[in-house]
Amino acid sequence: MHTDAEHSPSPLSALRARLSGRCRPPGDKSVSHRSLILGTLAVGETRVEGLLEGDDVLRTGEACRKLGARIERLGPGSWSVRGPGLGSLLEPRETLDFGNAGTGSRLMMGVVGGHPIKARFDGDASLRKRPMRRILDPLVLQGARVLEQAEGGRCPILLQGTAEPLPIEYKTPVASAQIKSAVLLAGLNSPGRTVVIETEASRDHTEKMLIHFGARVVSEPYGEHGRKVTLEGRPELRPSQVRVPADPSSAAFPIVAALIAEGSEIVVEGVMTNPLRCGLLTTLAEMGARIALENVREEGGEEVADIRVTASRLAGVDVPAARAPSMIDEYPILAVAAAFAEGETRMRGLSELRVKESDRLEAIAAGLKANGVDCEIIGDDLIVRGGAGRVKGGGNVETHLDHRIAMSFLVMGLGADAPAVVDDDRMIATSFPNFRALMEGLGARFA
C-alpha cells in the first residue's frame, strides 16, 4: 500500500504557448483494462499492442497475474497474456492492490464474483473513499458473498465468488459501464443468460471486446436512450489480437489546448471515435470548435480517426444531462474550454462527478475560481461564464490527487494570461504517463 507520507507533492506550472505538429496519445484506458482481463479469461496467448502503460492498467495486469495469468511485456505498448481461462482462475494468495484504479478494481470484482475463489481488494487513500456497493449489490444477487468491507461498502473488501453464478436480469441504478461490466464478467461463468438493462446507454467496450473474444452478446435498444445487453453464459473464449486505439479521454487534453492557445493547429492521431465516447467532440463542435476527422477507419472492433484541431473562438452552450455517460471523464477539460468561450456554458446532471477520484465537481469549480473564472454549482449543474478568449490565470489549483484535474488546469495555463499552477503532477502517470513530453513536443511550456 502507498501511504500519504510516501507521496511528496510535485507542483508544476503551465505557461502561455502556441501548439503545432502531430501526436498520438496513449492507448485507451478502458480497452487496456479489458484486454488484460479477457486475455486472462481466454485459454492461450492474447497479444495486445498499444496498451496504456499507466499505473492503473499495470495494477490490473498484476491482479491478473495473481489469478494465474502469465503476462509479459514484449516492448513499448506490446504485451503477451496467457490466460488460465474461464472457470480456472487461481485463488490469489495476496491482496489485489489496485492503487487508484477504480475501473480495474470494479471489473475484477465481477471476475472474482463469478469464480469459486476468495480475494481481498484494496487500493490507495483515494480508492478507499470510492463507493463499491453499486458493484457488490448485483454480484450478491448472482451468488457472490461479501465477507468483509469497510464502512459504506468501501475497500478493503473481501469477496467470495461462486462456482455457479445465477443468471440474472439486472437494471442498473445509474448509467455505469463499470456496473454493467462487473455483472457481465461474473455472468460469463453462469450456466444461463445474464441480462443487463440500462435506461441511459453507457460505454460499450466490454460488449465489443467480449464479442471479439468469441462470446455471444446481443445489445439492443431499450426505451429512448437505453440498451438491453444479453450474454450467453460459459462461452469458449478464444485468445485474440487487440490493437488498443488512442484514448479519447486523453486526446481531450491536446485537443482543448489547441482550441484555446492562440494560433495553434495540431493533428491527434488514431483516436477512438466510438459514438458512446464522443460527447466532448459533439459539445465542442456545438461551441464552434474547428475540428475535423480524417483517415476514419476501424481497429480492434472500434472506430478510429485522426483529429485535426485549429484554434477557435468558442461560444457557451447548454450541455444536456443525457450526454454525461458519453463524456463523464471529460467535464474537467470541457470546463476549461468553457472558461475561454464567450457567454455561459451550463453542464447539467453531474452528480456522478462527486464520486470520482475526488469530488470532481467541487474541484473543477475551485480551480476555475482560483484562475479568475466566474462559475457556480447549482444542484448537480456546473455553470461557467466564459471570458471570451481571455482567462486571467495565475491561480494555484488543488488537484486532490486527481489526474484529470491536474491535466485540465495545466492545459488552462497554456492559453491563460498568467501561468496556472497545480499542486501535484505525479498522479498524471495513472492515465497519461507521457503527458508532459507529448505536450512539450507540440510546443507546450511547463516549469
C-alpha positions as a Markdown table, in Angstrom:
| # | Residue | x | y | z |
|---|---|---|---|---|
| 1 | Met | 0.0 | 0.0 | 0.0 |
| 2 | His | 1.1 | 3.6 | -0.7 |
| 3 | Thr | 0.8 | 6.0 | 2.2 |
| 4 | Asp | 0.3 | 9.7 | 2.0 |
| 5 | Ala | 3.7 | 10.2 | 3.7 |
| 6 | Glu | 5.3 | 8.5 | 0.7 |
| 7 | His | 3.7 | 10.9 | -1.7 |
| 8 | Ser | 5.5 | 14.2 | -1.5 |
| 9 | Pro | 3.8 | 16.7 | -3.9 |
| 10 | Ser | 5.5 | 17.8 | -7.2 |
| 11 | Pro | 4.0 | 21.2 | -8.3 |
| 12 | Leu | 4.0 | 22.1 | -12.0 |
| 13 | Ser | 3.1 | 25.3 | -13.8 |
| 14 | Ala | 2.0 | 25.8 | -17.4 |
| 15 | Leu | 2.8 | 29.0 | -19.4 |
| 16 | Arg | 1.1 | 30.5 | -22.4 |
| 17 | Ala | 2.1 | 28.8 | -25.7 |
| 18 | Arg | 1.3 | 28.1 | -29.3 |
| 19 | Leu | 0.9 | 24.4 | -30.4 |
| 20 | Ser | 1.7 | 22.7 | -33.7 |
| 21 | Gly | 2.5 | 19.3 | -35.0 |
| 22 | Arg | 1.2 | 15.7 | -34.7 |
| 23 | Cys | 0.8 | 13.5 | -31.6 |
| 24 | Arg | -0.6 | 10.1 | -30.6 |
| 25 | Pro | -2.0 | 9.9 | -27.1 |
| 26 | Pro | -1.6 | 6.7 | -25.1 |
| 27 | Gly | -3.8 | 3.7 | -25.6 |
| 28 | Asp | -7.4 | 3.8 | -24.3 |
| 29 | Lys | -7.6 | 3.0 | -20.6 |
| 30 | Ser | -11.0 | 1.2 | -20.8 |
| 31 | Val | -9.9 | -1.0 | -23.7 |
| 32 | Ser | -6.5 | -1.6 | -22.0 |
| 33 | His | -8.0 | -2.9 | -18.7 |
| 34 | Arg | -10.4 | -5.1 | -20.6 |
| 35 | Ser | -7.8 | -6.6 | -23.0 |
| 36 | Leu | -5.8 | -7.9 | -20.0 |
| 37 | Ile | -8.9 | -9.2 | -18.2 |
| 38 | Leu | -10.3 | -11.0 | -21.2 |
| 39 | Gly | -6.9 | -12.3 | -22.1 |
| 40 | Thr | -6.8 | -13.9 | -18.7 |
| 41 | Leu | -10.3 | -15.5 | -19.2 |
| 42 | Ala | -9.3 | -17.0 | -22.6 |
| 43 | Val | -7.1 | -20.1 | -22.8 |
| 44 | Gly | -3.9 | -19.4 | -24.8 |
| 45 | Glu | -1.9 | -16.3 | -25.8 |
| 46 | Thr | -3.6 | -12.9 | -26.4 |
| 47 | Arg | -1.3 | -10.3 | -28.0 |
| 48 | Val | -2.0 | -6.7 | -27.1 |
| 49 | Glu | -0.5 | -3.7 | -29.0 |
| 50 | Gly | -0.7 | -0.1 | -27.8 |
| 51 | Leu | -1.6 | -1.0 | -24.2 |
| 52 | Leu | -1.7 | 2.1 | -21.9 |
| 53 | Glu | 1.3 | 1.5 | -19.6 |
| 54 | Gly | -0.1 | 3.8 | -16.8 |
| 55 | Asp | -0.2 | 2.7 | -13.2 |
| 56 | Asp | -4.0 | 1.9 | -13.2 |
| 57 | Val | -3.6 | -0.6 | -16.1 |
| 58 | Leu | -0.4 | -2.1 | -14.7 |
| 59 | Arg | -2.3 | -2.8 | -11.4 |
| 60 | Thr | -5.0 | -4.7 | -13.3 |
| 61 | Gly | -2.2 | -6.7 | -15.0 |
| 62 | Glu | -0.7 | -7.5 | -11.6 |
| 63 | Ala | -4.1 | -8.7 | -10.4 |
| 64 | Cys | -4.5 | -10.9 | -13.4 |
| 65 | Arg | -1.1 | -12.4 | -12.6 |
| 66 | Lys | -2.2 | -13.2 | -9.1 |
| 67 | Leu | -5.3 | -15.0 | -10.6 |
| 68 | Gly | -3.0 | -17.3 | -12.7 |
| 69 | Ala | -2.3 | -15.4 | -15.9 |
| 70 | Arg | 1.2 | -15.2 | -17.4 |
| 71 | Ile | 1.7 | -11.7 | -18.6 |
| 72 | Glu | 4.9 | -10.5 | -20.3 |
| 73 | Arg | 5.9 | -7.1 | -21.7 |
| 74 | Leu | 7.4 | -7.6 | -25.2 |
| 75 | Gly | 8.3 | -4.0 | -25.9 |
| 76 | Pro | 6.8 | -0.5 | -25.6 |
| 77 | Gly | 3.0 | -1.0 | -25.5 |
| 78 | Ser | 3.3 | -4.6 | -26.7 |
| 79 | Trp | 2.2 | -7.3 | -24.3 |
| 80 | Ser | 1.5 | -11.1 | -24.2 |
| 81 | Val | -1.2 | -12.5 | -22.0 |
| 82 | Arg | -1.5 | -16.3 | -21.4 |
| 83 | Gly | -4.7 | -16.9 | -19.5 |
| 84 | Pro | -5.7 | -19.9 | -17.4 |
| 85 | Gly | -9.2 | -19.5 | -18.9 |
| 86 | Leu | -12.7 | -19.0 | -17.7 |
| 87 | Gly | -13.5 | -21.2 | -14.7 |
| 88 | Ser | -9.8 | -22.0 | -14.0 |
| 89 | Leu | -8.6 | -18.9 | -12.1 |
| 90 | Leu | -6.4 | -19.4 | -9.1 |
| 91 | Glu | -7.3 | -18.0 | -5.6 |
| 92 | Pro | -4.8 | -15.2 | -5.0 |
| 93 | Arg | -2.5 | -15.6 | -2.0 |
| 94 | Glu | -2.0 | -11.8 | -1.6 |
| 95 | Thr | -4.3 | -8.7 | -1.6 |
| 96 | Leu | -5.3 | -7.4 | -5.0 |
| 97 | Asp | -3.9 | -3.8 | -4.6 |
| 98 | Phe | -5.4 | -1.6 | -7.3 |
| 99 | Gly | -3.8 | 1.7 | -6.3 |
| 100 | Asn | -6.0 | 4.4 | -7.7 |
| 101 | Ala | -7.7 | 2.1 | -10.4 |
| 102 | Gly | -11.5 | 2.4 | -9.9 |
| 103 | Thr | -12.2 | 0.6 | -13.3 |
| 104 | Gly | -9.7 | -2.2 | -12.7 |
| 105 | Ser | -10.9 | -2.9 | -9.2 |
| 106 | Arg | -14.6 | -2.9 | -10.1 |
| 107 | Leu | -14.3 | -5.0 | -13.2 |
| 108 | Met | -12.1 | -7.5 | -11.4 |
| 109 | Met | -14.8 | -7.8 | -8.6 |
| 110 | Gly | -17.0 | -9.1 | -11.4 |
| 111 | Val | -14.4 | -11.6 | -12.5 |
| 112 | Val | -13.8 | -12.9 | -8.9 |
| 113 | Gly | -17.6 | -12.9 | -8.2 |
| 114 | Gly | -18.1 | -15.4 | -10.9 |
| 115 | His | -15.5 | -17.9 | -9.8 |
| 116 | Pro | -15.2 | -20.1 | -6.7 |
| 117 | Ile | -12.3 | -18.1 | -5.2 |
| 118 | Lys | -11.8 | -15.6 | -2.4 |
| 119 | Ala | -10.0 | -12.3 | -2.9 |
| 120 | Arg | -9.2 | -9.2 | -0.9 |
| 121 | Phe | -9.5 | -5.9 | -2.8 |
| 122 | Asp | -7.7 | -2.7 | -1.7 |
| 123 | Gly | -6.1 | 0.4 | -3.0 |
| 124 | Asp | -4.8 | 3.9 | -2.1 |
| 125 | Ala | -6.5 | 6.5 | 0.1 |
| 126 | Ser | -8.5 | 7.8 | -2.9 |
| 127 | Leu | -9.8 | 4.4 | -4.0 |
| 128 | Arg | -10.7 | 3.6 | -0.4 |
| 129 | Lys | -13.2 | 6.6 | -0.5 |
| 130 | Arg | -15.0 | 5.4 | -3.6 |
| 131 | Pro | -18.3 | 3.6 | -3.4 |
| 132 | Met | -18.3 | -0.1 | -4.3 |
| 133 | Arg | -21.8 | -1.1 | -3.1 |
| 134 | Arg | -23.3 | -0.4 | -6.5 |
| 135 | Ile | -20.9 | -3.2 | -7.9 |
| 136 | Leu | -21.3 | -5.6 | -4.9 |
| 137 | Asp | -25.2 | -5.5 | -4.8 |
| 138 | Pro | -25.7 | -7.2 | -8.2 |
| 139 | Leu | -22.8 | -9.6 | -7.6 |
| 140 | Val | -24.5 | -10.8 | -4.4 |
| 141 | Leu | -27.7 | -11.4 | -6.4 |
| 142 | Gln | -25.5 | -13.6 | -8.7 |
| 143 | Gly | -24.3 | -15.6 | -5.7 |
| 144 | Ala | -21.1 | -13.9 | -4.5 |
| 145 | Arg | -20.7 | -13.1 | -0.8 |
| 146 | Val | -19.1 | -10.0 | 0.7 |
| 147 | Leu | -17.2 | -11.4 | 3.7 |
| 148 | Glu | -15.6 | -8.1 | 4.9 |
| 149 | Gln | -15.9 | -4.5 | 3.8 |
| 150 | Ala | -15.1 | -1.0 | 5.2 |
| 151 | Glu | -17.9 | 1.3 | 6.1 |
| 152 | Gly | -20.4 | 2.1 | 3.3 |
| 153 | Gly | -19.2 | -0.9 | 1.1 |
| 154 | Arg | -15.8 | 0.6 | 0.5 |
| 155 | Cys | -12.3 | -1.0 | 0.2 |
| 156 | Pro | -10.7 | -3.0 | 1.8 |
| 157 | Ile | -13.2 | -5.7 | 0.7 |
| 158 | Leu | -13.0 | -9.5 | 1.0 |
| 159 | Leu | -15.1 | -11.1 | -1.7 |
| 160 | Gln | -16.1 | -14.8 | -2.0 |
| 161 | Gly | -17.1 | -15.7 | -5.5 |
| 162 | Thr | -19.4 | -18.6 | -6.6 |
| 163 | Ala | -18.8 | -21.6 | -8.9 |
| 164 | Glu | -22.3 | -21.3 | -10.3 |
| 165 | Pro | -23.3 | -17.6 | -10.8 |
| 166 | Leu | -27.0 | -17.2 | -11.1 |
| 167 | Pro | -28.3 | -16.0 | -14.4 |
| 168 | Ile | -30.0 | -12.7 | -13.5 |
| 169 | Glu | -31.7 | -9.7 | -15.2 |
| 170 | Tyr | -30.4 | -6.6 | -13.6 |
| 171 | Lys | -31.4 | -3.0 | -14.2 |
| 172 | Thr | -28.6 | -0.6 | -13.3 |
| 173 | Pro | -29.5 | 2.2 | -10.9 |
| 174 | Val | -27.2 | 4.7 | -12.9 |
| 175 | Ala | -25.6 | 4.6 | -16.3 |
| 176 | Ser | -22.3 | 3.0 | -15.5 |
| 177 | Ala | -20.1 | 0.8 | -17.7 |
| 178 | Gln | -18.4 | -0.4 | -14.6 |
| 179 | Ile | -21.6 | -1.9 | -13.1 |
| 180 | Lys | -22.7 | -3.4 | -16.4 |
| 181 | Ser | -19.2 | -4.9 | -17.0 |
| 182 | Ala | -19.0 | -6.4 | -13.5 |
| 183 | Val | -22.3 | -8.1 | -13.9 |
| 184 | Leu | -21.4 | -9.4 | -17.4 |
| 185 | Leu | -18.0 | -10.6 | -16.3 |
| 186 | Ala | -19.5 | -12.5 | -13.4 |
| 187 | Gly | -22.2 | -13.8 | -15.8 |
| 188 | Leu | -19.6 | -15.3 | -18.1 |
| 189 | Asn | -19.3 | -18.3 | -15.8 |
| 190 | Ser | -23.1 | -18.7 | -15.4 |
| 191 | Pro | -24.9 | -21.7 | -16.9 |
| 192 | Gly | -27.6 | -19.4 | -18.2 |
| 193 | Arg | -28.3 | -16.0 | -19.7 |
| 194 | Thr | -27.3 | -12.8 | -17.9 |
| 195 | Val | -29.2 | -9.6 | -18.9 |
| 196 | Val | -28.3 | -6.0 | -18.0 |
| 197 | Ile | -30.7 | -3.2 | -18.7 |
| 198 | Glu | -29.7 | 0.5 | -18.8 |
| 199 | Thr | -32.1 | 3.3 | -19.2 |
| 200 | Glu | -29.1 | 5.5 | -20.4 |
| 201 | Ala | -26.6 | 3.7 | -22.5 |
| 202 | Ser | -23.0 | 3.7 | -21.1 |
| 203 | Arg | -19.8 | 3.0 | -23.0 |
| 204 | Asp | -19.9 | -0.5 | -24.6 |
| 205 | His | -16.3 | -1.6 | -24.7 |
| 206 | Thr | -17.0 | -4.7 | -22.7 |
| 207 | Glu | -19.7 | -5.9 | -25.0 |
| 208 | Lys | -17.5 | -5.2 | -28.1 |
| 209 | Met | -14.5 | -7.0 | -26.6 |
| 210 | Leu | -16.5 | -10.0 | -25.4 |
| 211 | Ile | -17.7 | -10.5 | -29.0 |
| 212 | His | -14.1 | -10.0 | -30.2 |
| 213 | Phe | -13.0 | -12.9 | -27.9 |
| 214 | Gly | -15.9 | -15.2 | -29.0 |
| 215 | Ala | -18.7 | -14.6 | -26.5 |
| 216 | Arg | -22.3 | -14.4 | -27.6 |
| 217 | Val | -23.6 | -11.0 | -26.7 |
| 218 | Val | -26.7 | -9.2 | -28.1 |
| 219 | Ser | -27.2 | -5.5 | -27.5 |
| 220 | Glu | -30.5 | -3.9 | -28.4 |
| 221 | Pro | -32.2 | -0.6 | -27.8 |
| 222 | Tyr | -34.2 | -0.2 | -24.6 |
| 223 | Gly | -36.5 | 2.8 | -24.3 |
| 224 | Glu | -35.4 | 6.2 | -25.7 |
| 225 | His | -31.7 | 6.2 | -24.7 |
| 226 | Gly | -31.1 | 2.8 | -23.1 |
| 227 | Arg | -29.7 | -0.6 | -24.0 |
| 228 | Lys | -30.5 | -4.2 | -23.1 |
| 229 | Val | -27.5 | -6.4 | -23.2 |
| 230 | Thr | -27.9 | -10.2 | -23.1 |
| 231 | Leu | -24.9 | -12.6 | -22.6 |
| 232 | Glu | -25.0 | -16.3 | -23.1 |
| 233 | Gly | -23.0 | -17.9 | -20.2 |
| 234 | Arg | -20.0 | -20.2 | -20.4 |
| 235 | Pro | -18.7 | -19.3 | -23.9 |
| 236 | Glu | -15.5 | -20.7 | -25.3 |
| 237 | Leu | -13.4 | -17.6 | -25.1 |
| 238 | Arg | -10.6 | -17.6 | -27.6 |
| 239 | Pro | -7.3 | -15.7 | -27.4 |
| 240 | Ser | -7.3 | -12.7 | -29.7 |
| 241 | Gln | -5.1 | -9.9 | -31.1 |
| 242 | Val | -6.0 | -6.5 | -29.7 |
| 243 | Arg | -4.8 | -3.2 | -31.0 |
| 244 | Val | -5.7 | -0.5 | -28.5 |
| 245 | Pro | -6.8 | 2.8 | -30.1 |
| 246 | Ala | -5.7 | 6.1 | -28.6 |
| 247 | Asp | -7.8 | 7.1 | -25.6 |
| 248 | Pro | -10.4 | 9.9 | -26.4 |
| 249 | Ser | -10.3 | 11.0 | -22.7 |
| 250 | Ser | -6.5 | 11.6 | -23.0 |
| 251 | Ala | -6.8 | 13.1 | -26.5 |
| 252 | Ala | -9.2 | 15.7 | -25.0 |
| 253 | Phe | -6.2 | 17.5 | -23.4 |
| 254 | Pro | -4.2 | 18.3 | -26.5 |
| 255 | Ile | -7.5 | 18.9 | -28.4 |
| 256 | Val | -8.7 | 21.6 | -26.0 |
| 257 | Ala | -5.2 | 23.0 | -25.6 |
| 258 | Ala | -5.0 | 23.6 | -29.4 |
| 259 | Leu | -8.5 | 25.3 | -29.3 |
| 260 | Ile | -7.6 | 27.8 | -26.6 |
| 261 | Ala | -3.9 | 28.5 | -27.4 |
| 262 | Glu | -4.0 | 31.3 | -30.0 |
| 263 | Gly | -2.6 | 30.4 | -33.4 |
| 264 | Ser | -2.4 | 26.6 | -32.7 |
| 265 | Glu | -3.1 | 23.8 | -35.2 |
| 266 | Ile | -2.4 | 20.1 | -34.4 |
| 267 | Val | -3.4 | 16.6 | -35.5 |
| 268 | Val | -4.1 | 14.0 | -32.9 |
| 269 | Glu | -3.7 | 10.5 | -34.4 |
| 270 | Gly | -5.5 | 7.2 | -34.0 |
| 271 | Val | -8.2 | 8.4 | -31.6 |
| 272 | Met | -11.1 | 6.1 | -30.8 |
| 273 | Thr | -14.4 | 7.7 | -32.1 |
| 274 | Asn | -16.9 | 5.3 | -30.6 |
| 275 | Pro | -20.2 | 7.2 | -30.5 |
| 276 | Leu | -20.6 | 6.4 | -26.8 |
| 277 | Arg | -17.3 | 8.2 | -26.1 |
| 278 | Cys | -17.7 | 11.2 | -28.4 |
| 279 | Gly | -19.8 | 13.6 | -26.1 |
| 280 | Leu | -16.9 | 16.0 | -25.8 |
| 281 | Leu | -16.3 | 16.3 | -29.6 |
| 282 | Thr | -20.1 | 16.8 | -30.1 |
| 283 | Thr | -20.1 | 19.6 | -27.4 |
| 284 | Leu | -17.0 | 21.3 | -28.7 |
| 285 | Ala | -18.5 | 21.3 | -32.3 |
| 286 | Glu | -21.6 | 23.0 | -30.9 |
| 287 | Met | -19.4 | 25.6 | -29.2 |
| 288 | Gly | -17.9 | 26.4 | -32.7 |
| 289 | Ala | -14.6 | 24.4 | -32.4 |
| 290 | Arg | -12.8 | 23.8 | -35.7 |
| 291 | Ile | -12.3 | 20.1 | -35.5 |
| 292 | Ala | -12.1 | 17.7 | -38.5 |
| 293 | Leu | -12.0 | 13.9 | -38.5 |
| 294 | Glu | -9.5 | 12.5 | -41.1 |
| 295 | Asn | -8.5 | 9.0 | -42.1 |
| 296 | Val | -11.5 | 7.3 | -40.5 |
| 297 | Arg | -11.0 | 3.6 | -40.0 |
| 298 | Glu | -11.6 | 0.6 | -37.7 |
| 299 | Glu | -9.1 | -1.0 | -35.4 |
| 300 | Gly | -9.8 | -3.9 | -33.0 |
| 301 | Gly | -13.6 | -3.6 | -33.4 |
| 302 | Glu | -13.5 | 0.2 | -32.5 |
| 303 | Glu | -13.9 | 3.2 | -34.8 |
| 304 | Val | -10.8 | 5.3 | -35.1 |
| 305 | Ala | -9.8 | 8.6 | -36.7 |
| 306 | Asp | -7.1 | 11.3 | -36.9 |
| 307 | Ile | -8.4 | 14.6 | -35.5 |
| 308 | Arg | -7.3 | 18.0 | -36.9 |
| 309 | Val | -7.8 | 20.8 | -34.4 |
| 310 | Thr | -7.4 | 24.6 | -35.1 |
| 311 | Ala | -7.6 | 27.4 | -32.5 |
| 312 | Ser | -11.1 | 28.6 | -32.4 |
| 313 | Arg | -13.5 | 31.3 | -31.0 |
| 314 | Leu | -15.8 | 29.3 | -28.7 |
| 315 | Ala | -19.3 | 30.1 | -27.6 |
| 316 | Gly | -21.1 | 28.9 | -24.5 |
| 317 | Val | -23.7 | 26.1 | -24.8 |
| 318 | Asp | -26.2 | 24.1 | -22.7 |
| 319 | Val | -24.9 | 20.5 | -22.3 |
| 320 | Pro | -27.8 | 18.1 | -21.6 |
| 321 | Ala | -27.6 | 15.6 | -18.7 |
| 322 | Ala | -28.3 | 12.8 | -21.2 |
| 323 | Arg | -24.8 | 13.4 | -22.7 |
| 324 | Ala | -23.0 | 12.8 | -19.4 |
| 325 | Pro | -22.4 | 9.0 | -19.9 |
| 326 | Ser | -20.6 | 9.6 | -23.2 |
| 327 | Met | -18.2 | 12.2 | -21.7 |
| 328 | Ile | -18.2 | 11.7 | -17.9 |
| 329 | Asp | -14.3 | 11.9 | -17.7 |
| 330 | Glu | -14.1 | 15.0 | -19.9 |
| 331 | Tyr | -16.1 | 17.5 | -17.8 |
| 332 | Pro | -12.9 | 19.0 | -16.2 |
| 333 | Ile | -11.3 | 19.8 | -19.6 |
| 334 | Leu | -14.7 | 20.9 | -21.0 |
| 335 | Ala | -14.9 | 23.4 | -18.1 |
| 336 | Val | -11.5 | 24.8 | -19.2 |
| 337 | Ala | -12.8 | 25.2 | -22.8 |
| 338 | Ala | -16.0 | 26.9 | -21.4 |
| 339 | Ala | -13.8 | 29.3 | -19.4 |
| 340 | Phe | -12.4 | 30.6 | -22.7 |
| 341 | Ala | -15.8 | 30.7 | -24.5 |
| 342 | Glu | -18.0 | 33.7 | -25.0 |
| 343 | Gly | -21.1 | 33.5 | -22.8 |
| 344 | Glu | -22.4 | 30.9 | -20.4 |
| 345 | Thr | -22.0 | 27.2 | -20.5 |
| 346 | Arg | -24.2 | 25.0 | -18.3 |
| 347 | Met | -23.3 | 21.4 | -17.8 |
| 348 | Arg | -26.3 | 19.5 | -16.4 |
| 349 | Gly | -26.6 | 16.4 | -14.3 |
| 350 | Leu | -23.1 | 15.9 | -13.0 |
| 351 | Ser | -23.9 | 14.0 | -9.7 |
| 352 | Glu | -21.5 | 11.2 | -10.9 |
| 353 | Leu | -18.6 | 13.6 | -10.7 |
| 354 | Arg | -18.9 | 13.7 | -6.9 |
| 355 | Val | -17.8 | 10.0 | -6.6 |
| 356 | Lys | -14.7 | 10.1 | -8.9 |
| 357 | Glu | -11.1 | 10.2 | -7.8 |
| 358 | Ser | -12.1 | 13.4 | -5.9 |
| 359 | Asp | -15.3 | 15.3 | -5.7 |
| 360 | Arg | -14.5 | 16.4 | -9.2 |
| 361 | Leu | -17.4 | 18.9 | -9.4 |
| 362 | Glu | -16.1 | 20.9 | -6.4 |
| 363 | Ala | -12.5 | 20.5 | -7.5 |
| 364 | Ile | -13.3 | 21.9 | -11.0 |
| 365 | Ala | -15.2 | 24.9 | -9.6 |
| 366 | Ala | -12.4 | 25.7 | -7.1 |
| 367 | Gly | -9.8 | 25.5 | -9.8 |
| 368 | Leu | -11.7 | 27.8 | -12.1 |
| 369 | Lys | -12.3 | 30.4 | -9.4 |
| 370 | Ala | -8.6 | 30.3 | -8.4 |
| 371 | Asn | -7.8 | 31.4 | -12.0 |
| 372 | Gly | -10.3 | 34.2 | -12.1 |
| 373 | Val | -13.2 | 32.4 | -13.9 |
| 374 | Asp | -16.8 | 33.2 | -12.9 |
| 375 | Cys | -18.6 | 29.9 | -12.1 |
| 376 | Glu | -21.1 | 28.3 | -9.7 |
| 377 | Ile | -22.6 | 25.0 | -8.9 |
| 378 | Ile | -26.4 | 24.8 | -8.7 |
| 379 | Gly | -27.6 | 21.4 | -7.6 |
| 380 | Asp | -25.7 | 19.0 | -9.9 |
| 381 | Asp | -25.2 | 21.5 | -12.6 |
| 382 | Leu | -21.9 | 23.5 | -13.3 |
| 383 | Ile | -22.3 | 26.9 | -14.8 |
| 384 | Val | -19.2 | 28.6 | -16.3 |
| 385 | Arg | -19.3 | 32.2 | -17.6 |
| 386 | Gly | -16.5 | 32.4 | -20.1 |
| 387 | Gly | -14.0 | 35.2 | -20.7 |
| 388 | Ala | -14.5 | 35.4 | -24.5 |
| 389 | Gly | -10.9 | 34.1 | -25.2 |
| 390 | Arg | -9.3 | 35.6 | -22.1 |
| 391 | Val | -8.7 | 33.8 | -18.8 |
| 392 | Lys | -6.7 | 35.6 | -16.1 |
| 393 | Gly | -4.8 | 32.5 | -14.8 |
| 394 | Gly | -2.2 | 32.8 | -12.1 |
| 395 | Gly | -4.0 | 30.5 | -9.7 |
| 396 | Asn | -2.8 | 27.6 | -7.6 |
| 397 | Val | -5.0 | 24.6 | -8.1 |
| 398 | Glu | -5.5 | 21.9 | -5.6 |
| 399 | Thr | -5.7 | 18.6 | -7.5 |
| 400 | His | -6.9 | 16.3 | -4.7 |
| 401 | Leu | -4.6 | 13.5 | -6.2 |
| 402 | Asp | -6.9 | 13.6 | -9.3 |
| 403 | His | -5.0 | 13.2 | -12.6 |
| 404 | Arg | -7.7 | 14.8 | -14.8 |
| 405 | Ile | -7.9 | 17.9 | -12.6 |
| 406 | Ala | -4.1 | 18.2 | -12.8 |
| 407 | Met | -4.0 | 17.9 | -16.6 |
| 408 | Ser | -7.1 | 20.1 | -17.2 |
| 409 | Phe | -5.6 | 23.1 | -15.3 |
| 410 | Leu | -2.2 | 22.7 | -16.9 |
| 411 | Val | -4.0 | 23.0 | -20.3 |
| 412 | Met | -5.7 | 26.2 | -19.0 |
| 413 | Gly | -2.3 | 27.7 | -18.3 |
| 414 | Leu | -1.3 | 27.2 | -22.0 |
| 415 | Gly | -3.9 | 29.8 | -23.0 |
| 416 | Ala | -4.3 | 32.0 | -19.9 |
| 417 | Asp | -2.7 | 35.4 | -19.4 |
| 418 | Ala | -0.7 | 34.2 | -16.4 |
| 419 | Pro | 0.7 | 30.7 | -15.7 |
| 420 | Ala | -1.6 | 28.2 | -13.9 |
| 421 | Val | 0.0 | 26.0 | -11.2 |
| 422 | Val | -1.2 | 22.6 | -10.0 |
| 423 | Asp | -0.1 | 21.4 | -6.5 |
| 424 | Asp | 1.0 | 17.9 | -7.8 |
| 425 | Asp | 1.5 | 16.4 | -11.2 |
| 426 | Arg | 2.7 | 12.9 | -10.1 |
| 427 | Met | -0.7 | 11.1 | -10.3 |
| 428 | Ile | -0.9 | 12.1 | -14.0 |
| 429 | Ala | 1.0 | 8.8 | -14.7 |
| 430 | Thr | -2.1 | 6.8 | -13.7 |
| 431 | Ser | -3.7 | 7.5 | -17.1 |
| 432 | Phe | -1.2 | 9.5 | -19.3 |
| 433 | Pro | 2.4 | 8.7 | -18.4 |
| 434 | Asn | 3.9 | 10.8 | -21.2 |
| 435 | Phe | 1.6 | 13.8 | -20.9 |
| 436 | Arg | 4.3 | 16.4 | -20.3 |
| 437 | Ala | 6.6 | 15.0 | -23.1 |
| 438 | Leu | 3.8 | 14.8 | -25.6 |
| 439 | Met | 2.5 | 18.3 | -24.9 |
| 440 | Glu | 6.1 | 19.7 | -24.9 |
| 441 | Gly | 6.5 | 18.0 | -28.3 |
| 442 | Leu | 3.7 | 20.2 | -29.6 |
| 443 | Gly | 5.2 | 23.4 | -28.1 |
| 444 | Ala | 3.7 | 23.5 | -24.6 |
| 445 | Arg | 5.8 | 25.2 | -21.9 |
| 446 | Phe | 5.9 | 23.9 | -18.3 |
| 447 | Ala | 8.0 | 25.0 | -15.4 |
